Amino acid sequence: MVEQSDRAPLLDWEETPRPDPTNAASPQRDAAAEKSSQAAARSHGRTAVDSAVTCTPKGGTVVRIVEQNPARPLLEPRGHRREHPCYHSRDRKDALFPVLALRDQWEERDQIVAVFVVTFDTRSGNMVEWCLPHDVSLDGVEFKSMASGSHRITNDFIYFRKGCYFGLACFANMPVESELERGARMKSVGILSPSYTLLYRYMHFLENQVRHQLKCPGQYSPLEAFYEDKKAVLPQKGNGLVNACPSWSVTNVNRCMHPEMKITHPAGCMSQFIQFFGEHIMVLWKFALLRKRLLIFSPPPIGVVCYRVYCLCCLANVSIPGIGVSVPELRPFFYVNIADIPALGTELSYVACTTEKIFEEKKELYDVYIDNQNVKTHRSHLQPLLRVNAADKEKYRKLTEQRQMLLYSQEVDADCTSNEEDLFILFFMELNNRIFQTLSEVAGSVDPTLTSDHVRAMGLDPQADHSFLMDLLEVYGMDITLVIDNLCCT
């Protein structure tokens, strides 16, 4: 028996076929198999939902789904940081790797608005095959949950936005001997929620269910049981969901803190993000802090690129009260396609990713375009920010040095109190806090003049970061005079 957790309720949805008198299994045998499977799941430390699916010739299925919540998953989920980070230091070693104390945690509830199955039809294209509730509006989800170009890959996962809601879908492509399906069956199984912070819990469940739908199309009982267990109690209007956003959201809790998104990549998305962009992560940091519109292009698979969207949003965290309340929120759109063009055209600040190359031509939709590791902008006043200067290299050196020290501590001392994700987020949060603390002090002084010494104290280059600082003061509405010596020599 798996003990129920307060973070992840035990899910035990079971659909049992009619008993077959010619091949009946003993209850003792089933019980032993169940105990064995649960023990195996515990030993592997799974963090989401596992299911075993068996198809019978009569169309029956046996589905057992168990959600595990071990004490130490791959990346430990944390609550939202609602005040300035404080640190614990038990000895000198721990002082090198501060542990964020989560004094005030905000626990989200499961809020599944809809569950759906999308299929590719050779005559009609992408279409919603099935959904719950049956009257929910899912216009466009058939394209958001099956990225353009997915026919070239076997599986993928996709985070996306649908109006006020966030979605996670798992895609799979299976070869079949069918002329009608042109040799391939493609489906996605996904869910919608008011927040993306808990969607990770159902990644494995969705992966298993999309495989199940490919092998046994039309068997929706596990999805029906899942929805009944997790459905959100939201206001209704007529026969459908209300158009207005829910009254609460992740960003309403504290807009200066990063919303958590648990991931399933064994290495962690933060370290992958740092290694992928290298020193240019400092260039992306500046664009994120300036609340620019950032669009990432990548061919499928798009799942790992959705993680880069999340990482980019984490670069702009500030925990000083009052900072950033008047600037556009850096909103994660995750995967977008051509159907999202009207919505993106109204956004002042966002981070998104796409598999459609046509977006590169739509320059009115973005400020910064990221193609693989190539970061570029068509905005002339942002061109100077593309260069990695000496101060940027020094900050990146410190980041990589701290990361190496953390990895060494974890390997040698078996230190499990800190992880790379915390280190990454805290590094940029402290960097941002130092900048805005200095700017706030200067703005509130008798002589609101920012000197070269102030700029160096913020970890910036007085000359190379001049345009960045000018843009920063304008975006955040700070009435400060910027005085830099020898600007003509830059």
Secondary structure, 3 states (H helix, E strand, C coil): CCCCCCCCCCCCCEECCCCCHHHCCCHHHHHHHHHHHHHHHHHHCCCCEEEEEEECCCCCEEEEEEECCCCCCCCCCCCCCCCCCCEECCCHHHHHCCEECCCCCCCCCCCECEEEEEEEECCCEEEEEEEECCCCCCCCHHHHCCCCCHHHCCEEEEEEEECCEEEEEEEEEEECCCCCCCCEEEEEEEEEECCCCCHHHHHHHHHHHHHHHHHCCCCCHHHHHHHHHHECCCCEECCEECCCCCCCCHHHHCCCCCCCCCCCCCCCHHHHHHHHHHHHHHHHHHHHHCCCEEEEECCCCCHHHHHHHHHHHHCCCCCCCCCCCCCCCCEEEEECCHHHHHHHCCCCCEEEEECCHHHHHCHHHCCEEEECCEEECCCHHHHHHHCCCHHHHHHHHHHHHHHHHHHHHHHHCCCCCCCHHHHHHHHHHHHHHHHHHHHHHHHCCCCCEECHHHHHHCCCCCCCCHHHHHHHHHHCCCCCEECCCCHHHC
